[in-house]
Amino acid sequence: MIHEPSLAAVAIFAAFVLGVLGLSFWLGRRGQSAAAYYAAHGQIHWFVNGIAFAGDYLSAASFLGICGMVAFSGYDGFLYAIGFLAGWIVALFVIAEPIKALGTFTLADALAARFGSRGITLAVAISTLVVSIFYLIPQMVGAGALVTPLLGLPHAAGVVLVGVAVTLIVVTAGMVSTTWVQFIKGSLLVLFCGFLVGLILDRGLAENTGDLSPQVRTVTPDGRVLVDGKPQGRDHDLRPVGTIASLPPRYAGRTATGPLGPLEYLAVLQDSRIVTWKAARTSDDAGTHVTYTPVERAGAELLQPGGGLFQGLRSGRLVDRLDFASLMLALFCGTASLPHILIRYYTVKDAAAARQSTVTGIAAIGAFYVLTLYLGLAAMTGGVLDPTDSNMAAPLLARSFSTTLFALVSAIAFTTVLGTVSGLIMAGSGAVAHDLVCRVCGAELTDHEKVRCGRIAAVCLGVIAMGLGILFKNFNVGFLVGWAFNIAASANLPALVMLLFWKRTTAAGIIAAVTAGMVSSLGWILLSADTFEKVYGLDRALAPVPFSQPGLVTIPLGFAVLVVVSLLSPPPDHRGLQRP
């Protein structure tokens, strides 16, 4: 059995979560005003904010999703990490300092600063909510994936647990608590992953000695689970998978390499034969059957683009290459467009601190992504993978060393989910309370009422996130976050860039660009082959759009719409700039 709860693991996990909640309640007394609740008074130190950037950004998609994609697909999974990291170049050189000068609490503040337009505020607030909700989905799915093996609870219980915990964090202290939770989890995530990679290199690589026969998992119409035709009591009773079939010839007569250096580890993998597992799904009156069959492949094939997740790159089909290019464009452009990342610039005192925070965040994030490559490859070759759940590669790898390490990594991963979800809910609650209620509806709220409105919005967003986390259970969290990046880049980036660098930009142009980018990217995703297959349960061939990732079409569309509408509108009058 792959998943079996441990009392020690539960105790360590509980200590971490209770510690985070205790910190939140302790900091709650510092988040009573609107300035404190939404922006921590702008007094967060740049180094703390930089690590908090990493904590915000290194979400369940980064830790669980990318490790899982590398473990199941090789280097192709690491391409997501490259795209995520490259996006910070845009944030550093284009967005960081100007965004600090424009806004106060929210992204809508920044985009409406020169115009005082309620229309801009409304469009951007809705965009913020849509992006935040789409980004919340993979975090909640990751939470459910963690709790299943750690506590022996079903996926839905894990989603509800994290939803309640993170709502308490946001409601009690707002941005002050959120920042310190993200700082702590960002630091711990990088340090413990570095420690785990050290153990991986010290252990080296070894050939498989286990059972490599095909495995069949069947879910019967009445909900029973059968593995190789035998009734099972749990959902995850398949044998662990992922191994090395044979080491390079230089290790002839040996079944293990012993300790390896970082580059030597990759070189040995490249020259080895690796067993991966191919899943094939069939259905009949007896139920749905998934057969996991071992497939031996060259390590060199898995360590180059197109060897796993993006096999379409080698198909020669233009559509497959466009889908890949569209995803990379969205990852590159999406970072500087994510509302929960952008609002963090308002927690430091000036533009210089915003720039220093970004550099610190890039260093921490870059180090972490290098570590994820080794974590994923070690899971691929260590005989630890759960074939039914790509999100559990890193925690199960940790458990191959010790239960304590498994508990620590799982607890840190869970804290990772808490930190990211709290940032997303902060962005969403600010959009509701500050933008929609105060700016758009014109409600005259006292400082205390603004905070209370934000807290109510946070509770509502938490409930929505729980429901979506249960609905999208079977998706890889790294894949899901690509959708959020597509929507963010399509809706927000054209307006941000053109506002900063084109004086002819008008309020009507911004409203049109945000609306067009958001609606087109969201519509494209809902009509994509992946959504047809995994959400609607329909044949992929019925999808009307040619590829699944919309960014290649919808990001240029946002720029084009802004330019056309701005040129058709009266030129803006910047003599009396309005600040939110």
Buried (B, 14 or more C-beta within 10 A) or exposed (E): EBBEEBEEBBEBBEEBBEEBBEBBEEBBEBBEBBBBBBBBBBEBBBEBBBBBBBBBBBBBBBBBBBBBBBBBBBBBBBBBBBBBBBBBBBBBEBBBBBBBBBBBBBBBBBBBBBBBBBBBBBBBBBBBBBBBBBBBBBBBBBBBBBBBBBBBBBBBBBBBBBBEBBBBBBBBBBBBBBBBBBBBBBBBBBEBBBBBBEBBBEBBBBBBEEEBEEBBBBBBEEEEBBBBEEEBEBBBBBBBBBBBBBBBEEBEEEEEBEEBEEEBBBBBBBBBBBBBBEEEEEEEEEBEBBBBBBEEBEBBBBBBBBBBBBEBBBEEEEEBBBBBBBBBBBBBBBBBBBBBBBBBBBBBBEBEBBBBBBBBBBBBBEEBBBBBBBBBBBBBBBBBBBBBBBBBBBBBBBBBBEBBBBBBBBBBBBBBBBBBBBBBBBBBBBBBBBBBBBBBEEEEBEEEBBBBBBBBBBBBBBEBBBBBBBBBBEBBBBBBBBBBBBBBBBBBBBBBBBBBEEEEBBBBBBBBBBBBBBBBBBEBBBBBBBBBBBBEEEEEEEBEBEBBBBBBBBBBBBBEBBBEBBEEBEEBEEEEEEEB
